[in-house]
């Protein structure tokens, strides 16, 4: 049986059990969620989990499965009240952490959204003892739904004091370093690389993007692409990113990316990018010499 085939009977069981097991809760027919009041807020729990459980069992077992699930939801809501008291306004603790694209099994149950083709944006609770990735279940129980303010939190509380400096990479070739030692969130600036490059009109500005490395979550490495000198820079840049990634306590991505066309990131491998027929190789042919 498919979960949706059991929905009508299972939801009827839930409506019957709620007054007994969780008298303050109610069933939202429009969203198929059990709603539990939490102080001035409310927690919501989708019935999909119990529908899946019942679909795998015979109908005589459904009342017990529904009873167990309703009690689980009530227990989680009780714990959520404790967490809300512990955290205060948990919304103030939410941050955005950019990570290499997660496998489906690793992202399951987490509040994660794609950040382009190669990275994911993971919502975190920033707390020294009780923090960690925000799960969908925890978000529901804490009443966290619209999370558009999380990037603002990250900027204001974590990234306002990042350090930016240039560091020699090759003779006459500097790499721009954007860093905050010990931070877990500098990688979130991957979508804002242009902030740290020479602005249009500057003699050093480039309309061709930049090499980007994010070897650890506390550091971005940038090299604006202006001339064919990038041929010599790319292999060395890739080696530095790989070495920093291997040595990092909080590694992020070991590869090199080409940031171009307003936030687009293209992976680059020196052995193919410099000699192949792809978009980056075509750019190299158009670039001026020194």
MORA-V424666 format. One record per backbone hydrogen bond with DSSP energy under -0.5 kcal/mol. NH is the residue of the N-H (numbers start at 0). CO is the residue of the C=O. If there is no record, write none. Layout:
nh->NH co->CO
nh->NH co->CO
//
This chain:
nh->4 co->1
nh->5 co->1
nh->5 co->2
nh->6 co->3
nh->9 co->5
nh->10 co->6
nh->11 co->7
nh->12 co->8
nh->13 co->9
nh->14 co->10
nh->15 co->11
nh->16 co->12
nh->17 co->13
nh->18 co->14
nh->19 co->16
nh->20 co->16
nh->21 co->17
nh->24 co->21
nh->25 co->34
nh->27 co->25
nh->27 co->32
nh->28 co->26
nh->31 co->27
nh->32 co->27
nh->33 co->44
nh->34 co->25
nh->34 co->32
nh->35 co->42
nh->37 co->40
nh->40 co->37
nh->42 co->35
nh->43 co->139
nh->44 co->33
nh->46 co->31
nh->48 co->45
nh->50 co->46
nh->51 co->47
nh->52 co->48
nh->53 co->49
nh->54 co->50
nh->55 co->51
nh->56 co->53
nh->60 co->57
nh->61 co->58
nh->64 co->60
nh->65 co->61
nh->66 co->62
nh->67 co->63
nh->68 co->64
nh->69 co->65
nh->70 co->66
nh->71 co->67
nh->72 co->68
nh->73 co->69
nh->74 co->70
nh->75 co->71
nh->76 co->72
nh->77 co->73
nh->78 co->74
nh->79 co->75
nh->80 co->76
nh->81 co->77
nh->82 co->78
nh->83 co->79
nh->84 co->80
nh->85 co->81
nh->86 co->82
nh->87 co->83
nh->89 co->87
nh->91 co->88
nh->92 co->89
nh->93 co->90
nh->94 co->123
nh->96 co->94
nh->96 co->121
nh->98 co->119
nh->100 co->117
nh->105 co->102
nh->106 co->102
nh->107 co->103
nh->109 co->106
nh->110 co->133
nh->111 co->109
nh->112 co->120
nh->114 co->118
nh->119 co->98
nh->120 co->112
nh->121 co->96
nh->121 co->119
nh->122 co->110
nh->123 co->94
nh->124 co->131
nh->125 co->92
nh->125 co->123
nh->126 co->124
nh->130 co->126
nh->131 co->124
nh->133 co->122
nh->134 co->132
nh->135 co->108
nh->138 co->134
nh->139 co->135
nh->140 co->136
nh->141 co->137
nh->142 co->139
nh->143 co->138
nh->144 co->142
nh->146 co->144
nh->149 co->146
nh->152 co->148
nh->153 co->149
nh->154 co->150
nh->155 co->151
nh->156 co->152
nh->157 co->153
nh->158 co->153
nh->158 co->154
nh->159 co->154
nh->161 co->158
nh->162 co->178
nh->164 co->176
nh->166 co->174
nh->168 co->169
nh->168 co->172
nh->169 co->172
nh->172 co->169
nh->173 co->171
nh->174 co->166
nh->175 co->221
nh->176 co->164
nh->177 co->175
nh->177 co->219
nh->178 co->162
nh->178 co->176
nh->179 co->217
nh->182 co->179
nh->185 co->216
nh->186 co->216
nh->187 co->184
nh->188 co->185
nh->189 co->186
nh->190 co->187
nh->191 co->188
nh->192 co->189
nh->194 co->191
nh->195 co->192
nh->196 co->193
nh->201 co->198
nh->204 co->201
nh->207 co->224
nh->209 co->258
nh->210 co->222
nh->211 co->256
nh->212 co->220
nh->213 co->254
nh->215 co->218
nh->216 co->249
nh->218 co->215
nh->219 co->177
nh->220 co->212
nh->221 co->175
nh->222 co->210
nh->224 co->208
nh->225 co->223
nh->227 co->287
nh->229 co->226
nh->230 co->227
nh->231 co->228
nh->232 co->228
nh->233 co->229
nh->234 co->230
nh->235 co->231
nh->236 co->232
nh->237 co->233
nh->238 co->234
nh->239 co->235
nh->240 co->236
nh->241 co->237
nh->242 co->238
nh->243 co->239
nh->244 co->240
nh->245 co->241
nh->246 co->242
nh->247 co->243
nh->247 co->244
nh->251 co->214
nh->252 co->213
nh->255 co->267
nh->256 co->211
nh->257 co->265
nh->258 co->209
nh->258 co->256
nh->259 co->257
nh->259 co->263
nh->263 co->259
nh->265 co->257
nh->267 co->255
nh->269 co->267
nh->271 co->268
nh->272 co->268
nh->273 co->269
nh->275 co->271
nh->281 co->277
nh->282 co->278
nh->283 co->279
nh->284 co->280
nh->285 co->281
nh->285 co->282
nh->286 co->282
nh->287 co->225
//
